[in-house]
Amino acid sequence: MHSNAKNPTSFTVYPQSNTWRCWSCDTSGDILTYVMEKNQCLFSEAIEILCDHYNLNVTKDASYIKLKSIADKNENICKRYESKLSNIIDYLHKRGFTDKTISTYRFGWREDIKALTIPLIDRYGRIVSFTYRLFNQKPKYKHGYNNELFDKSSYWFNLVNIRKIIKKKGRVWLVEGHLDAASAFQDDEPALAYLGIIISKEQLLSLKQLLLHLEDTEVILVPDQDGKAPGRIPKVRQMFQKHWSNCNLRVALIPKEDE
């Protein structure tokens, strides 16, 4: 957020959705993201700041303690995977990733299953789960199980990185692969990845909420061409028509590599 913004309309609060948007720097979110942006702090610190302001004792809240425990555990696991990055660095470089991008996405290596580790980070910056890119078995990708912080059906990979550039580009790409989303971001393109071969209703509704005040944003669906996803495009179109009829939706079909 720009603290020196002179225009009083550059910051808008939407009581109906309990959200806000700063038009000067194109950031938005809820009360927690506001405190995080303003104080440049982590999620847990934002919680403590708010609780202190309202004279609440969060340290005795069982629900908060459990959620923080999950996030802290995942953070420690991520650091362990990152320490083994040398085992996978050549693969990532061959995929075209720069060291800066590798660091941004906190890729790592899990030795026991021979897999590239991809942390799943929520809009608050917490690691809520992991995806594993397996090299010695199929299917190639394995997602972490749902937990109190993570629901695969409503999660968008890469949201924390692209939410500030969607307005600038006027579009958002919806892709199937995590690495595709990371590659797009490296090229300054906003892409979100869904976990699976088809977008769920929950993901659609959360995307609609994200773009609530960016009505002209073009949504471009890019299904993989090596699976069942292309055949499910009509179902996705019907879902958008039912739940988000005025969405500026397009579908980009990428030819197979051998075509």
N, C-alpha and C positions, 0 to 999 in steps of 0.2 A: 504494500500500500504506500502511496505517496503522502507523507505527512505534511508536505508543503503545498499540496494542491490548493489553488485559490478558488476554484469553482465549487460552490456549495452543492451542486447537483452531481459532482463527480463521485460521490459516495451515496449509494442507495440501499435502504433496508426494506425488505419485503416481509412484512409481518405474517402474511398468509402462509408462507413457506418457511419462516424463521431463517431466512438466508439474507446475504448481503452481496453487493458487488461494488468494487472500486473501478470506475470507468477510466481513471487516469492510468492505472498500471494493469488493467484487465485481470484482476484477481477476484475471486468470489468464494463463498463457502458459508459455514454456519458459525455459531459463536466460538466454537473451539478453534476453527481455522483462523478466525479473526484474532484471537489472543495469540495464537502461534505466529501469525504474520507480524503482528504489532510488536511482540516481544522477542521474535526470532528464537523461539524455544520449541522443545519437543512436546508431544502430546501429553505425556504425564505431567510435565511442568505446567502446561496450560490448565490442566485439571486442577492442580494444586493452587494456581493463581486464582482461578474462579472460586474455588472452595474457600480460600482465605478471604476473598472479597465478600462472600456471603456468609462467612462465619460457619462453615461446614467442616466437619472432620472426616475427610475422605480416607484416612489411614485405617479406619475401622469399618469401611464399607466392603463387605465380602465380595460383592460383584466386581467392584473396581479392582480389588486385590487379585482376583482370579484373572481378569483381563490383562492386567499389568504383568502378571506372572507368565502368561502365554507369550506376550510380546517380548519380554525380557529373555525368555528361554529361546525364542526364535532368533533374537539378535545374537546371542552367544553361539548358536548353531551356525548362523550365517558367517560369523567371524572365523569359525573353525573351517568352514568350507572355503572361505576366501584365502586362508593360509595355504591351501593346496592348489592355488590358481595355476601354478607353474605346470601342472599336469594337463591343463586344458588350454593354455594360452595360445599355442600354435594353431589349434582348431579355430579359436575365436578370431585370430588374425587372418586366417585363410577365408573366413566368412566375411572379412572386410571391416571388422570392428576395430576402432582405435582404442588405445589404452584409456583415454578419457571416457569413452562410452562403456567400456568394461568396468571401470570404476563406478560410474554412475549407476549401473544396473546391479552392481555387486555380485557379478557372476563368480562361481566357485566350482569346486570339484568334490564329489562324494566318492571316496575310494571304494567302499564296500560293494557298491552296485555299479561302479564305473559310469558315473553320470555327471553331466554338466548341471550345476544347481542354479536355479533362477528364483531369487526371492520374490514373493508376491507381496507388494507394498500397497497399503491402503492410502486413502486421501489424507490421512493424518501422519503419514510417514512411518507407520508401524509395519513390521514384517509379520504378516498374518498367516503365511503358509509358504510352501515351496512347490515349484514344478521341477521335475527331473527329466533331462534329455538323456535317455539311455542309449548306449552304443552297442551293447551286446545282446539285446533282446527287443521284441516287439510286443505291444506297440512302443514306438520310440519315446512317447511322452507319458509321464505319470504325474498326476496332480495330487497334492496333499489332501487329506480328509477335511471335511467341514469341521469347524469348531466355533466357539463363541465369538471369535473375531472374523471368521471367514466362511462365506457361503458361495460355493462355486457358481451357483445359478445366477447370482446377481453381481459377481465381481468383474471389474474391468481392469486388465493389466495395462499399466503405463499411464493411468489417470494422473498420478502425482506429478509426472513429468510434463504432460502436454496441456494441462488445463489453462496455462497462461498464453499459449500460442494458437489456440483454436480460433479466436476472434481475428487475430492477425492474418491467418491464412484463409479464413472463411469456409473451412471444410474440416472434416475429420474422417479418417479412413478406419474402417472396421475390418480387422484381419483375424485370421485363425491362429497364427503363430506368434509366440512371444518374441522370437528373434526377428520376425518381420516387423513387428512394432518398434523394436529397438533400432533396427536398421533405418526405418523411416524417420525416427526421431533424430538419428545421427545426421540425416540429410535435411533437418529442419522441417519435417512434415509431421503433423499430429496424427498419430495412429493409436487406436485402442485394440487390444486383443481380447477375444472372448475365449473361455476355456471349454472347448468342445467343438463340434462341427456345425452347430447352429446357435443362433442368438436366442436366448430365452426371453420370455415375457418380462421377467424381473429386470434383466439387463436393458431391455428396450425402455422400460419405464424410468430406470435410473438415468439413462442417457437423455431421455426427454427432459428430465428435471435439470440435468447439467446444462442443457442448451436452452433452458426456458426463456432466457432473456437475450438469446442470440438466434432470433427466428430465421434469419437468412442463411444460416450455416448449412452447407451441403454435406450430407451424410453419404459416404461412398462405401458400399459393401464389397469386400474383395475376398470371395470364398476361394479356398484352395481347389486346385483342379485335379488333385491326385486321390480324391476320396469321394464320399457321398454328398459333400456339401453342395455342389452345383445343382443336384437334383432336388434340393430342399429350398431353393431360392423362391419358388412360388409360395411356399408356406410362410417364409419370412416376409415376403411382400404383403400377404394377407394379414399377418400379425401387425405390421406397421400401419396398414390401412385401417385396422380395427382400433388400435390403441394410440395412433399418432398420424392421423390422416393428412395433416398439413405438412408433414416432414418432407423436406427436399431430398428424397432418397434416390440414389443411383446405384447401379451394380456394375462393377468393373470385372470382366472376365479375363484372366491372365492365361495365355496359351501354355500348354505343357511344354517342358523344355525340349522334348523330342519332336515337337510339331513345327 
